[in-house]
Amino acid sequence: MTDPQADAALLPAAVGVTLGAQALVVLASLVLPVTAALVLPATGLPQAAVGWYAALLFASGAVSTLFTPQLVAALGPVRLHQAMLGSAAGGLLALAVAHPAALAGSAVLVGLAYGPANPASSALLARLAPARLRNRVFSIKQVAVPVGGATAGLLVPVLAAGLGWQAACLGLAAALGLAVLAVQPWRWRLDAGSLAPRGGGLGLLAPFAAVLAGGPTLRLGLAALCFACVQFSFSAFLVTVLVTVAGWSIAAAGLTLTVGLLVSIAARLVLGWVADRVAPARVLGGLGVVIALACLACTGLGPATPVWLAWLVAGLFGFAAFGWNGICLAETARLAAPGQVAAATSGIMMMIYVGACLGPALFGALFSATGAPVAGFLMLAGLALAPLGWLKLRG
């Protein structure tokens, strides 16, 4: 039995370690996309290589997610976070080599770091966070994603311009290495109680079993898949839509996406607070409605769209389509069987990875087939509303 007072004392450190480590891994995953205009000519690869890099990174992340329950039991969640930082640092070092094969290795190494982040942190936070604060704690930790993304967008171009992109990669790799050392003083205290497997179920099929067995976890996983389709489609295509359809500059379109990411930081904090007071399923259902409205608004994007309106739509997406993650992970931890938080979270993350691949692929196919984004946004609106059919909104 854990000591609630001891857990409360360790909770801030646990949130800091997991949030900081995931933000750094997210930053590492965006170094190539941000510096592609410099990196790809040096390697002789086409611009399409950015997509190849992302696909390989997420595929590697999905594989590492399957192994996360075993790694949490064998290493402990904090030691696993240290390994993640080390793998991401290795990926940046490989990127600095400026060779096509090294870029592939970089994607694999960063992906191996990306995959375990949520299952490992959930295993730790579910043990330390009191039930009354669970959604807030998980939502605060999920701020790592937009923080890492915004930091990459602001810091990496400055470093690449001032030092050169290869030196920037080396400097960021060194920063991740220092983060490994900074975490070490907390390692034993935070990992205590997490090292021994409890109750078994740590095979590679455990994440699938935890979600596909049915019940509320499966319904939550299907909702996560639908919302992930929207989230990753929006982040992948907003800039392209604003440039090709509305005639905006890349800089103006990129700034609009940044607005959405900044809003998502506040949204995750606010929504976590709300979900600790209102049934989380009802919050998720409400977010689905807001997402659908934002998608419908996007069907009207064009040359006459004022900047303020595009920013408002981006803000709605940032609030709803990027704000659901912490609530979803907190609910996963609540619903998981004892000792199975990492396995259940890995299963939910697999559903999210499916959405990350499926949504942009479907949106891109509709965009190419029709020559306009309207059909794609209508599809995303339907996906956002779909969970209303199975989420128990009064649960």
Sequence and secondary structure as in RCSB ss.txt:
>XXXX:A:sequence
MTDPQADAALLPAAVGVTLGAQALVVLASLVLPVTAALVLPATGLPQAAVGWYAALLFASGAVSTLFTPQLVAAL
GPVRLHQAMLGSAAGGLLALAVAHPAALAGSAVLVGLAYGPANPASSALLARLAPARLRNRVFSIKQVAVPVGGA
TAGLLVPVLAAGLGWQAACLGLAAALGLAVLAVQPWRWRLDAGSLAPRGGGLGLLAPFAAVLAGGPTLRLGLAAL
CFACVQFSFSAFLVTVLVTVAGWSIAAAGLTLTVGLLVSIAARLVLGWVADRVAPARVLGGLGVVIALACLACTG
LGPATPVWLAWLVAGLFGFAAFGWNGICLAETARLAAPGQVAAATSGIMMMIYVGACLGPALFGALFSATGAPVA
GFLMLAGLALAPLGWLKLRG
>XXXX:A:secstr
   HHHHHHHHHHHHHHHHHHHHHHHHHHTHHHHHHHHHHHHHT  TTHHHHHHHHHHHHHHHHHHHHHHHHHHH
 HHHHHHHHHHHHHHHHHHHHT  HHHHHHHHHHHHHHHTTHHHHHHHHHHHHS GGGHHHHHHHHHTHHHHHHH
HHHHHHHHHHHHH HHHHHHHHHHHHHHHHHHHGGGHHHHHTTTSS  SS  STTHHHHHHHT SHHHHHHHHHH
HHHHHHHHHHHHHHHHHHHTS   HHHHHHHHHHHHHHHHHHHHHHHHHHTTS HHHHHHHHHHHHHHHHHHHTT
 STT  HHHHHHHHHHHHHHTTTSHHHHHHHHHHHS TT HHHHHHHHHHHHHHHHHHHHHHHHHHHHHHSSSHH
HHHHHHHHHHGGGGTS TT 
